[in-house]
Amino acid sequence: MAVDLVFLEKIVLAVLVGALLGFEREYSHRYAMAGLRTFSLISLLGAVSTLLSQQLQFGFALTVVAFAAVCVFSLLMYVNGQKRKRFGFTTNISLIIAFVLGVMIALSLFFEAVFLAVLVAVILFSRERLHAWIGGLTKREVADLLEFLVVLGIVFPLLPESIRVGSVEVPILTIWMLIVMISVMNFVAFIAAHHLRIRHKMEVVSFLGGFIDSTATTSALSEMYSKGKEKQLSAAFLVASAGPFIRNLLIVAFIMPSIAGVLVLPVAVGAAVLLLSSYLISRKSKPLKLHVHNPFGVTRAVKMALVILVLFVLLDFLKAYSQNFFLAASFLGGMASSGGTIISITGLASQSAIASNSAMFGFLFAIAGGLLSNVFFMVLWGARRVSGGVLVPSLVAIVTSLALLLIISASY
């Protein structure tokens, strides 16, 4: 009699997926009522009940009965835990998830089931860190996050795919999705900055702060200025200035990977110049503490959306007159928002409204505008001595990046 290998693969995978969740529960709660064996059996039950229902042509009747039994078992476990003063419903929910994962495997959703199993295991194992992170948020940060999520849920379904402004087709939905993507990237950087436990924390926090919002980070560094801190603040500013180089390259890679591939070397060298300059300045200085601000907020999102909309129309209008006008507008737009300007430039390039070569130079000019405007803000906010120490490295980074792009574009 031939052995059905597909059946065996599904059974083994169901047991392993359940074992993954059970292993995490047993490790995190050594005296838990449900551990590795229980979770493996629950997942196996989900797979077997579904396979038998398909074999016997019962529809999903056996699966529904088995699911109801697992729910009752989970509820009884919860009641028993309450009597023993063991509060929490995470393990009980995890049992139901294990059953569902078994069903998914029986339906040949192998990749999806494994991915969800790993994701659930990570969430379960991250309990302490998640609680520590939530406890470390301020009331304002929580309010901004919830406000942003509410607006995201309300605005997204109402947005048109695009609108026409004059002769320009503005992809509203794509712009909004990019703003959300940037906010998520910024949020990851924000979390990383708050929970770093490494030797060079100041340098990494400065980089992440610049990644999130270089102008806000520049403002925070300026507020820390006092005599004797020039070297530390100069180094922190240069590291923060490298952040937008990487963030904006990721934005371009999302919209037009072909342009991003050409920009990798100029961007990497420009960022490297800033980081190396920072190291040479700070190698004998004592580190400072820097607080990174929350990247979420409706005001920030609306501001970026308006900047992108205006620049989308303005850049399309100016490119018809002269390349110089276009680059000047990119530079000035970068002073207001390098991220918003680069989204506009890349969006126009993706519609073939401007040439890819123009878009790449506009990218670097926008970054240059943002970088030099932050140097100017250092002067404006009273840190004149710091601005003097960062101006030359900033100019070297800009000129080097532009020179490399000129060489690369000439070879195409």
TIFIPA-735961 format. One record per residue (C-alpha): residue number from 1; residue in three letters; x negated, z negated, y. Coordinates in steps of 0.5 Angstrom, whole numbers, plus 500, padded with zeros to 3 digits. Example, Ala and Ser with C-alpha at 12.3 -4.5 7.8 and 13.67 -1.06 7.14 Angstrom:
BEGIN
{1, ALA, {475, 484, 491}}
{2, SER, {473, 486, 498}}
//
This chain:
BEGIN
{1, MET, {500, 500, 500}}
{2, ALA, {497, 502, 507}}
{3, VAL, {496, 497, 512}}
{4, ASP, {499, 498, 519}}
{5, LEU, {493, 497, 523}}
{6, VAL, {497, 497, 530}}
{7, PHE, {501, 491, 527}}
{8, LEU, {495, 487, 526}}
{9, GLU, {492, 489, 532}}
{10, LYS, {498, 487, 536}}
{11, ILE, {498, 480, 532}}
{12, VAL, {491, 478, 533}}
{13, LEU, {491, 480, 540}}
{14, ALA, {498, 476, 541}}
{15, VAL, {494, 470, 538}}
{16, LEU, {488, 471, 542}}
{17, VAL, {492, 471, 549}}
{18, GLY, {496, 465, 547}}
{19, ALA, {489, 462, 545}}
{20, LEU, {486, 463, 552}}
{21, LEU, {492, 459, 556}}
{22, GLY, {492, 454, 550}}
{23, PHE, {484, 453, 551}}
{24, GLU, {485, 452, 558}}
{25, ARG, {491, 447, 558}}
{26, GLU, {487, 443, 552}}
{27, TYR, {481, 443, 556}}
{28, SER, {484, 441, 563}}
{29, HIS, {489, 436, 559}}
{30, ARG, {485, 433, 553}}
{31, TYR, {492, 429, 551}}
{32, ALA, {497, 435, 553}}
{33, MET, {502, 436, 548}}
{34, ALA, {501, 443, 548}}
{35, GLY, {494, 446, 547}}
{36, LEU, {491, 452, 543}}
{37, ARG, {495, 452, 537}}
{38, THR, {501, 451, 540}}
{39, PHE, {500, 456, 545}}
{40, SER, {497, 461, 540}}
{41, LEU, {504, 460, 536}}
{42, ILE, {508, 461, 542}}
{43, SER, {505, 468, 544}}
{44, LEU, {505, 470, 536}}
{45, LEU, {513, 468, 536}}
{46, GLY, {514, 473, 542}}
{47, ALA, {510, 478, 539}}
{48, VAL, {513, 478, 532}}
{49, SER, {520, 477, 534}}
{50, THR, {520, 483, 538}}
{51, LEU, {516, 487, 533}}
{52, LEU, {522, 485, 528}}
{53, SER, {527, 487, 533}}
{54, GLN, {524, 494, 533}}
{55, GLN, {523, 494, 526}}
{56, LEU, {530, 492, 524}}
{57, GLN, {534, 496, 530}}
{58, PHE, {537, 489, 533}}
{59, GLY, {535, 491, 540}}
{60, PHE, {532, 485, 543}}
{61, ALA, {537, 480, 539}}
{62, LEU, {531, 476, 536}}
{63, THR, {527, 476, 542}}
{64, VAL, {532, 473, 546}}
{65, VAL, {534, 468, 541}}
{66, ALA, {526, 466, 540}}
{67, PHE, {526, 466, 548}}
{68, ALA, {532, 461, 548}}
{69, ALA, {528, 457, 543}}
{70, VAL, {522, 457, 547}}
{71, CYS, {526, 455, 553}}
{72, VAL, {529, 449, 550}}
{73, PHE, {522, 447, 547}}
{74, SER, {519, 447, 554}}
{75, LEU, {525, 443, 557}}
{76, LEU, {525, 438, 551}}
{77, MET, {517, 437, 553}}
{78, TYR, {518, 436, 560}}
{79, VAL, {524, 431, 559}}
{80, ASN, {519, 427, 554}}
{81, GLY, {513, 428, 559}}
{82, GLN, {518, 424, 564}}
{83, LYS, {519, 418, 559}}
{84, ARG, {511, 418, 559}}
{85, LYS, {510, 418, 566}}
{86, ARG, {507, 425, 566}}
{87, PHE, {509, 429, 571}}
{88, GLY, {509, 436, 572}}
{89, PHE, {512, 443, 570}}
{90, THR, {506, 447, 569}}
{91, THR, {504, 447, 562}}
{92, ASN, {512, 448, 560}}
{93, ILE, {512, 454, 565}}
{94, SER, {505, 457, 561}}
{95, LEU, {509, 456, 555}}
{96, ILE, {514, 461, 557}}
{97, ILE, {509, 466, 560}}
{98, ALA, {505, 465, 553}}
{99, PHE, {512, 468, 550}}
{100, VAL, {513, 473, 555}}
{101, LEU, {505, 476, 554}}
{102, GLY, {507, 476, 546}}
{103, VAL, {513, 480, 548}}
{104, MET, {509, 485, 552}}
{105, ILE, {503, 486, 547}}
{106, ALA, {509, 488, 542}}
{107, LEU, {511, 493, 547}}
{108, SER, {504, 496, 547}}
{109, LEU, {503, 493, 554}}
{110, PHE, {496, 491, 552}}
{111, PHE, {492, 492, 559}}
{112, GLU, {497, 488, 563}}
{113, ALA, {498, 483, 558}}
{114, VAL, {491, 481, 558}}
{115, PHE, {490, 482, 565}}
{116, LEU, {496, 477, 566}}
{117, ALA, {493, 472, 561}}
{118, VAL, {487, 472, 565}}
{119, LEU, {490, 471, 572}}
{120, VAL, {494, 465, 569}}
{121, ALA, {488, 462, 566}}
{122, VAL, {485, 462, 573}}
{123, ILE, {490, 460, 577}}
{124, LEU, {491, 454, 572}}
{125, PHE, {484, 452, 572}}
{126, SER, {483, 452, 579}}
{127, ARG, {488, 447, 580}}
{128, GLU, {484, 442, 584}}
{129, ARG, {480, 447, 588}}
{130, LEU, {487, 450, 590}}
{131, HIS, {490, 443, 592}}
{132, ALA, {483, 441, 596}}
{133, TRP, {484, 448, 600}}
{134, ILE, {491, 447, 602}}
{135, GLY, {489, 440, 604}}
{136, GLY, {484, 442, 608}}
{137, LEU, {488, 447, 612}}
{138, THR, {491, 445, 619}}
{139, LYS, {498, 445, 621}}
{140, ARG, {497, 451, 625}}
{141, GLU, {494, 455, 620}}
{142, VAL, {499, 454, 615}}
{143, ALA, {504, 456, 620}}
{144, ASP, {501, 462, 622}}
{145, LEU, {500, 464, 615}}
{146, LEU, {508, 463, 613}}
{147, GLU, {509, 466, 620}}
{148, PHE, {505, 472, 618}}
{149, LEU, {508, 473, 611}}
{150, VAL, {515, 472, 614}}
{151, VAL, {514, 478, 619}}
{152, LEU, {511, 482, 613}}
{153, GLY, {517, 481, 609}}
{154, ILE, {522, 483, 614}}
{155, VAL, {518, 489, 618}}
{156, PHE, {515, 492, 612}}
{157, PRO, {522, 495, 609}}
{158, LEU, {524, 497, 616}}
{159, LEU, {518, 501, 618}}
{160, PRO, {518, 509, 618}}
{161, GLU, {513, 513, 614}}
{162, SER, {511, 516, 620}}
{163, ILE, {513, 517, 628}}
{164, ARG, {511, 523, 632}}
{165, VAL, {508, 522, 639}}
{166, GLY, {507, 528, 643}}
{167, SER, {503, 533, 638}}
{168, VAL, {501, 527, 634}}
{169, GLU, {504, 525, 627}}
{170, VAL, {502, 517, 627}}
{171, PRO, {502, 514, 620}}
{172, ILE, {506, 508, 621}}
{173, LEU, {507, 505, 614}}
{174, THR, {499, 507, 613}}
{175, ILE, {497, 503, 619}}
{176, TRP, {501, 497, 617}}
{177, MET, {498, 497, 610}}
{178, LEU, {491, 497, 613}}
{179, ILE, {493, 491, 618}}
{180, VAL, {495, 487, 612}}
{181, MET, {489, 489, 608}}
{182, ILE, {485, 487, 613}}
{183, SER, {488, 481, 614}}
{184, VAL, {488, 479, 606}}
{185, MET, {480, 481, 607}}
{186, ASN, {479, 476, 613}}
{187, PHE, {483, 471, 609}}
{188, VAL, {478, 471, 603}}
{189, ALA, {473, 471, 608}}
{190, PHE, {476, 465, 611}}
{191, ILE, {477, 461, 605}}
{192, ALA, {470, 463, 603}}
{193, ALA, {467, 460, 609}}
{194, HIS, {471, 453, 608}}
{195, HIS, {469, 452, 601}}
{196, LEU, {462, 454, 601}}
{197, ARG, {457, 449, 598}}
{198, ILE, {450, 453, 599}}
{199, ARG, {444, 452, 602}}
{200, HIS, {444, 457, 608}}
{201, LYS, {451, 456, 609}}
{202, MET, {451, 457, 617}}
{203, GLU, {448, 464, 616}}
{204, VAL, {454, 466, 611}}
{205, VAL, {459, 462, 615}}
{206, SER, {457, 466, 621}}
{207, PHE, {457, 473, 617}}
{208, LEU, {464, 471, 615}}
{209, GLY, {466, 469, 622}}
{210, GLY, {464, 476, 624}}
{211, PHE, {467, 479, 619}}
{212, ILE, {474, 476, 621}}
{213, ASP, {473, 477, 628}}
{214, SER, {467, 478, 632}}
{215, THR, {469, 476, 639}}
{216, ALA, {472, 470, 636}}
{217, THR, {466, 468, 633}}
{218, THR, {462, 470, 639}}
{219, SER, {467, 465, 643}}
{220, ALA, {465, 459, 638}}
{221, LEU, {458, 460, 639}}
{222, SER, {458, 460, 646}}
{223, GLU, {462, 454, 647}}
{224, MET, {456, 451, 642}}
{225, TYR, {451, 453, 647}}
{226, SER, {446, 448, 650}}
{227, LYS, {439, 448, 652}}
{228, GLY, {434, 448, 646}}
{229, LYS, {440, 451, 641}}
{230, GLU, {438, 458, 644}}
{231, LYS, {434, 461, 637}}
{232, GLN, {440, 458, 633}}
{233, LEU, {445, 461, 637}}
{234, SER, {442, 468, 637}}
{235, ALA, {441, 468, 630}}
{236, ALA, {448, 466, 628}}
{237, PHE, {450, 472, 633}}
{238, LEU, {446, 477, 630}}
{239, VAL, {449, 475, 623}}
{240, ALA, {456, 475, 625}}
{241, SER, {455, 482, 628}}
{242, ALA, {453, 485, 622}}
{243, GLY, {460, 483, 619}}
{244, PRO, {464, 488, 623}}
{245, PHE, {459, 493, 620}}
{246, ILE, {461, 492, 613}}
{247, ARG, {468, 490, 614}}
{248, ASN, {469, 497, 618}}
{249, LEU, {466, 501, 612}}
{250, LEU, {471, 498, 607}}
{251, ILE, {476, 500, 612}}
{252, VAL, {474, 507, 612}}
{253, ALA, {472, 507, 605}}
{254, PHE, {480, 506, 604}}
{255, ILE, {482, 511, 608}}
{256, MET, {477, 517, 607}}
{257, PRO, {472, 515, 601}}
{258, SER, {468, 522, 603}}
{259, ILE, {466, 519, 610}}
{260, ALA, {464, 512, 608}}
{261, GLY, {459, 515, 603}}
{262, VAL, {456, 519, 608}}
{263, LEU, {456, 512, 613}}
{264, VAL, {453, 507, 607}}
{265, LEU, {446, 508, 609}}
{266, PRO, {447, 508, 617}}
{267, VAL, {451, 502, 616}}
{268, ALA, {447, 498, 611}}
{269, VAL, {440, 500, 616}}
{270, GLY, {444, 497, 622}}
{271, ALA, {447, 491, 619}}
{272, ALA, {440, 490, 616}}
{273, VAL, {436, 490, 622}}
{274, LEU, {441, 485, 625}}
{275, LEU, {440, 480, 619}}
{276, LEU, {432, 481, 619}}
{277, SER, {432, 480, 626}}
{278, SER, {436, 473, 625}}
{279, TYR, {432, 471, 620}}
{280, LEU, {425, 472, 624}}
{281, ILE, {429, 468, 630}}
{282, SER, {432, 462, 626}}
{283, ARG, {426, 461, 620}}
{284, LYS, {424, 455, 624}}
{285, SER, {430, 453, 627}}
{286, LYS, {435, 447, 625}}
{287, PRO, {442, 450, 622}}
{288, LEU, {448, 449, 626}}
{289, LYS, {455, 448, 624}}
{290, LEU, {460, 453, 626}}
{291, HIS, {468, 453, 625}}
{292, VAL, {471, 459, 623}}
{293, HIS, {478, 461, 625}}
{294, ASN, {484, 462, 621}}
{295, PRO, {485, 470, 621}}
{296, PHE, {493, 470, 620}}
{297, GLY, {498, 470, 626}}
{298, VAL, {503, 475, 628}}
{299, THR, {500, 476, 635}}
{300, ARG, {493, 478, 632}}
{301, ALA, {497, 483, 627}}
{302, VAL, {502, 486, 633}}
{303, LYS, {496, 486, 638}}
{304, MET, {492, 491, 633}}
{305, ALA, {498, 495, 631}}
{306, LEU, {499, 496, 639}}
{307, VAL, {491, 498, 640}}
{308, ILE, {491, 503, 634}}
{309, LEU, {498, 506, 636}}
{310, VAL, {495, 507, 643}}
{311, LEU, {488, 510, 641}}
{312, PHE, {491, 514, 636}}
{313, VAL, {494, 518, 641}}
{314, LEU, {489, 517, 646}}
{315, LEU, {483, 520, 642}}
{316, ASP, {487, 526, 639}}
{317, PHE, {488, 528, 646}}
{318, LEU, {481, 527, 649}}
{319, LYS, {478, 531, 643}}
{320, ALA, {481, 537, 645}}
{321, TYR, {477, 536, 652}}
{322, SER, {470, 534, 650}}
{323, GLN, {466, 531, 644}}
{324, ASN, {463, 526, 650}}
{325, PHE, {470, 524, 652}}
{326, PHE, {472, 522, 645}}
{327, LEU, {466, 518, 644}}
{328, ALA, {467, 515, 650}}
{329, ALA, {474, 513, 648}}
{330, SER, {471, 511, 641}}
{331, PHE, {466, 506, 645}}
{332, LEU, {471, 503, 650}}
{333, GLY, {476, 502, 644}}
{334, GLY, {471, 499, 640}}
{335, MET, {470, 494, 646}}
{336, ALA, {477, 492, 645}}
{337, SER, {478, 492, 637}}
{338, SER, {473, 496, 633}}
{339, GLY, {477, 495, 627}}
{340, GLY, {483, 498, 630}}
{341, THR, {479, 504, 633}}
{342, ILE, {476, 506, 627}}
{343, ILE, {483, 506, 623}}
{344, SER, {485, 511, 629}}
{345, ILE, {479, 515, 628}}
{346, THR, {479, 515, 620}}
{347, GLY, {487, 516, 621}}
{348, LEU, {486, 522, 625}}
{349, ALA, {480, 525, 621}}
{350, SER, {485, 524, 614}}
{351, GLN, {490, 529, 618}}
{352, SER, {484, 534, 620}}
{353, ALA, {486, 532, 627}}
{354, ILE, {479, 531, 628}}
{355, ALA, {472, 533, 624}}
{356, SER, {469, 529, 619}}
{357, ASN, {463, 529, 623}}
{358, SER, {466, 527, 630}}
{359, ALA, {470, 521, 626}}
{360, MET, {463, 519, 623}}
{361, PHE, {460, 518, 630}}
{362, GLY, {466, 515, 633}}
{363, PHE, {465, 510, 628}}
{364, LEU, {458, 508, 630}}
{365, PHE, {460, 508, 637}}
{366, ALA, {466, 504, 636}}
{367, ILE, {462, 499, 633}}
{368, ALA, {457, 499, 638}}
{369, GLY, {462, 498, 643}}
{370, GLY, {464, 492, 640}}
{371, LEU, {457, 489, 639}}
{372, LEU, {455, 490, 646}}
{373, SER, {462, 487, 649}}
{374, ASN, {460, 481, 645}}
{375, VAL, {453, 481, 648}}
{376, PHE, {457, 481, 655}}
{377, PHE, {462, 476, 653}}
{378, MET, {456, 471, 651}}
{379, VAL, {453, 472, 659}}
{380, LEU, {461, 471, 661}}
{381, TRP, {462, 465, 657}}
{382, GLY, {455, 462, 660}}
{383, ALA, {450, 463, 654}}
{384, ARG, {446, 468, 658}}
{385, ARG, {439, 466, 655}}
{386, VAL, {442, 467, 648}}
{387, SER, {445, 474, 650}}
{388, GLY, {438, 476, 652}}
{389, GLY, {435, 474, 646}}
{390, VAL, {440, 478, 642}}
{391, LEU, {441, 485, 646}}
{392, VAL, {434, 488, 644}}
{393, PRO, {436, 487, 636}}
{394, SER, {443, 490, 638}}
{395, LEU, {441, 496, 641}}
{396, VAL, {435, 497, 636}}
{397, ALA, {441, 497, 630}}
{398, ILE, {445, 501, 634}}
{399, VAL, {440, 507, 636}}
{400, THR, {437, 506, 628}}
{401, SER, {444, 507, 625}}
{402, LEU, {446, 513, 630}}
{403, ALA, {439, 516, 629}}
{404, LEU, {440, 516, 621}}
{405, LEU, {447, 519, 622}}
{406, LEU, {444, 525, 626}}
{407, ILE, {439, 526, 621}}
{408, ILE, {444, 526, 615}}
{409, SER, {449, 530, 619}}
{410, ALA, {444, 535, 620}}
{411, SER, {442, 536, 613}}
{412, TYR, {450, 538, 611}}
//
